[in-house]
Amino acid sequence: MPEAPEVEALTLFLRERLTGHAVHTVELAEFRALKTRGRPLDQLVDRTLTGVTRHGKHIDLDLDGIHLALGFGRAGWATWSDGDAASLPPEGAAMIATVTFDDGVLGITDAGDWLSVQLHVVDDPFDVPAVAKLGPDAADPGFSRETLARALGTRRKQLKALLQEQESLAGIGNAYSDEILYVARLSPLAHAASLTEDEVTQLHAALREVLDEAVAARGGVPIAEQKAAKVAAMRVHGRTGEPCPDGDGVIEDIPGTKGSGQYCPACQPPHA
């Protein structure tokens, strides 16, 4: 799943590469991905890209006032080709749609067992329901401790689940929630309401450290290499059975995640 650091890197690439360039043709290979059935991708043809913005894990392409909103979901991503034909999708992925500009081709792919990519053609990015209900952007450098404290509130929700709740704070998914909680030395099973003031401060510092480092590290990495770069940088996520990088423990699967989340029980003991 692409999360805020990878989507930010893609946003910066598209902004630099495509601003001022016009759409020549579009092709929708998987019609189920287009959620605005009354507004086909053809509406983008002959329009010039004037801006690219990120909203959590979503990207918005502004084409002379008509917006193409890209939601990557669990297994979506993008390809880029400088030629007249789209790059082949990664192994195991399907090409969902292509947008051919005057100097290259943007491809949208999905590698999931079920389709999770969503495309919307809208007049305003906040016309997309998933974007309209996003909480504060966790990857924004201005995301403060006070903002995090408000998101945590007094809820009896496990920290890992809450960090991934896009309505509470946007941009964090499965991988970075594991990384943030590991750096914070907090159990992913602890409830938000149980945190002390010092632990909230601790969690905020870890969030800033992990996301700031990741955003900086992903910048400039080619689109096709973003996933590998993310995987290589993980401290605990996806590393079941490996030694803890900072202690004597062993990385284990988080109970109840069916192997999709990891932590170090020695460094992240049950919350008091």
N, C-alpha and C positions, 0 to 999 in steps of 0.2 A: 504493500500500500504506500503510494507516495504521500508524504506528509509535508508540512510547511517548508522545511529547508529545501527539499527537492523541487517543490512547486515554485518556490521563490527563485531558484536557479533557472528553471524553465521560463518563468515570467521575464526575468532579466534578459535571457537569451532572445526570446521572441520580440521583446521591446526593442532591443538593439538591432536585431536582424531584419525586422519586418515593418517598423514604423515608416510610413510613407510609401509602402508598396501595396499594389492592388491585387485583388482576388481575380483570377482568370476563370477557373472552373472549380466545381465542388462535386464530390461523389460520396453518396451515403451507401455503404455496403451492408449495414445492419440497421434497418429502419426502426427497430425497437429502441435504439439509443436516442432518437430524436423525440423529445418530450413535448415539443410545440408543433403538433401535427399540422396546424393551420398556417405555420410559417416555415416553409421549406428552406433548406440551405441555399437554394438558388437565389434567395434574396440578398445573399452576400456578394454575388458576382458583380464585378466592375466597381466595387466599393474599395476605398483605400483605408488601410489600417492606421488609426490615429492614436491608439493607446492600448496598453496591456496592463492589467492590474490583477493582483492576487487577493482573493477573499478566502481566508483559511486555507483549505486544500483545493479550492476552485480557482480557475483562471477565467478572466473576462477579456475578450478581444473586442475593442471598439472599432467598428468599421463605418466611419462617417455617420455615427449616431445609431446604427443598428449593431446590436451586441451578440456575439457568439459566446455563450457561456459553456465552459468545459468543466464537468464534474468527473473526476477520475475514479471515484469509488474505491473498491477494494483492490482491483487489479488493472486499472487503466494506466496508460502512459502515452507518450508522444514519440514520433520519429521526425527527423528532418532530412531532407535531401536538397542539395544545391542544384540538382538536375531537373529534368522534366518529368521524371517518374519518382514515385514515392519509394523510400527505403523499405526493404523488407522488414516486417515486424519481427520482434525477437522470437526465438524458438518457443513454441507453445502458445503464442499470442495470435490473435486475429486482427486484421485491419478493419476498423469500424467505419472510419470516414477519412477522406482526404480533402484538403483545401489547397489548391494550387495557386500560388502567387506568381507574380511576374518574374521572380528570381529563385523559386524553389517550391518544395512541396511539404506541407505539414500533414503528418499522418497521426491519427488517433487510434490507439490499439487497446485491446483488452485481453488479458491472459487468464481470466478466471474461468471456473467451471460454469458460472452463471454470469450473465451480462451485468456489469456494474457501472460502466461509463454512461454518462448522461450528457446530452447536448440540448441546449435551448437557444432559440433565436428570439431575442426580446428587445424592447426599447430601453430597458434599464436593467442593470445586473441584479437589482433587488426585486425584480419580477420573478426571479428564480426562487422557489420556496425554500430550498436548502440554504441559499445565500441570505435570504431575508431573516432567517431565524438564527444566524450565527451569533455567538457570543463574542466578547473581546478577543482580539488576535493575540495568541500567546507568543508568537514569534516577533511581534512588534517590540522594538527596543524600549518603548515607553510603557510596556505592560508592567504595572507596579505591584508591589506587595499588597496594597490595599485592594486592587482589582482582583487579585487571586483570592484574598480573604473573602471578598463578596461572593465569588464563585463557589467557594467552599461552603460558606454559610454555616448552618448548623445541621447539615444533612447527614443522615446515617447511610451514606453511600460509600462503597469502597473507593479508595483513592485511584486505583488504576482505571476503574470504570468512569469515575468523574473526570479524570484528565482527558479521556477520549470523548466526552460528551460535548459535541460541537456547539450546542446551545449555551453551554456554560463558559467554555473557552475554546476558541477555534484554532485548528491547525495541528493538533497533536493526535497521533494515532497509536496503534498497538506498540510499535517499536520504541518511539521516543518516550512513551509513558513508562515503559520498563526502565529506560536509561535514566530518566529524571528521578524516579523513585530510588534507583540504586545509588545515584550520586547523593541524594538527600538522606540516604540510610533510613528510609521509611518503608514499612511493610506495605505491599500493594493491597493487602487485605484490610488494612486499617480504615476505619470510617473517618470521613472528613470532620465530623463533629467532635471527634476525640482528640484532635490536634491541639497542642498548646500554642501559645503565641510564638514561642521560640521555634517550634516545629513548622509553623506557617512561614516564618522567616527563612528557615532552613530549606523548605520546599521551594520557595520563590527563588532563592539563590541558586538552587540546583537547576530549576527550570531555565533561568537566564543563562547559566553556564552551558548547559547541554544544547539549547537551541541556538544561542549566539555562536558557539563553536561550529555547530552543524551548518548553519547558514553560511558562515565564512568559508568552511571547507568545501561545500558543494558549489560555490560560485566558480564559474569557469570550467567545471567538469562537463565534458560532452554529454548530451542528452542520453545517448546510448550507454553511457558508463555510470549514470547516476545511481542505479540500483546497486551495482557492485561496490561503488564507493560507500554507500550507506551501510551495506552489510559488513564491509571490512572495518568500519569505524565503531561498530557496536561493542559495548563493554560486556553486557550480559544477554541482551536480546538475541535469541537464536543460538545460544551457546550452551545448551543443556549438556551437563556432564563435564564441562571444562572447568579448570581451576578458576576460582575468583581472582580477578586481576589485581585486587588490592589486599587480599587477606588469605587465610588458610581454608576457607570454605570451598564448596563446589556449587556451581550454578545448577539450579533445578527449575522444573516447570512450576509455574504458579498454580496452586490448587484451583481447580474449577475452570481453567483456561483451555483444557484439552491440548496442551502442548503449544499454544500460540503465544504464551507469555512466559518470561523467565525472570528469576531473581536470585539473590544469594541469601539463603536463610540465616547464615551466620552474621552477615552484615545488616540484614533487614529483619530482625526478629519480630515476633508478634508484638503488637502495640500494647502497652500497659493499660 
